[in-house]
Amino acid sequence: MALAAQARHLEHEVKAGRTDEVAVGFQLLEHYFARFVAEYPSAVERATNASAV
């Protein structure tokens, strides 16, 4: 959820012409994406195991 929220926020800022903090916002977006990539496989495994029971 944080990844999607940050992407939306960054998009709105850019569309509104507020680009002074885009670099920082993009770094935060990359952070959330890396966290998503790291956590996604275990989340899928938990969901798969839960439905198998």
C-alpha positions in Angstrom: 0.0 0.0 0.0 2.8 2.4 0.8 4.3 1.8 -2.7 1.0 2.7 -4.4 0.4 5.7 -2.2 3.9 7.1 -2.8 3.5 6.6 -6.6 0.2 8.5 -6.5 1.6 11.2 -4.4 4.6 11.6 -6.7 2.4 11.6 -9.8 0.2 14.3 -8.3 3.1 16.5 -7.3 4.6 16.3 -10.8 1.3 17.0 -12.6 0.9 20.0 -10.3 4.3 21.3 -11.3 5.8 20.8 -7.9 9.0 19.2 -8.9 11.4 20.6 -6.2 11.3 17.4 -4.2 10.8 14.8 -7.0 14.3 13.3 -6.4 13.5 12.6 -2.7 10.1 11.3 -3.6 11.5 9.0 -6.2 14.1 7.7 -3.7 11.3 6.9 -1.3 9.3 5.2 -4.1 12.4 3.0 -4.9 12.7 2.1 -1.2 9.1 1.0 -1.1 9.5 -1.0 -4.3 12.6 -2.8 -2.9 10.7 -3.6 0.2 7.8 -5.0 -1.9 10.1 -7.1 -4.0 11.7 -8.5 -0.9 8.4 -9.3 0.9 6.3 -10.5 -2.1 7.5 -14.1 -2.4 6.8 -14.9 1.2 3.4 -13.2 1.1 2.5 -15.3 -1.9 3.7 -18.5 -0.2 1.7 -17.7 3.0 -1.4 -17.1 0.9 -0.9 -20.3 -1.1 -0.4 -22.3 2.1 -3.4 -20.8 3.8 -5.7 -21.7 0.9 -4.3 -25.3 0.8 -5.4 -25.9 4.4 
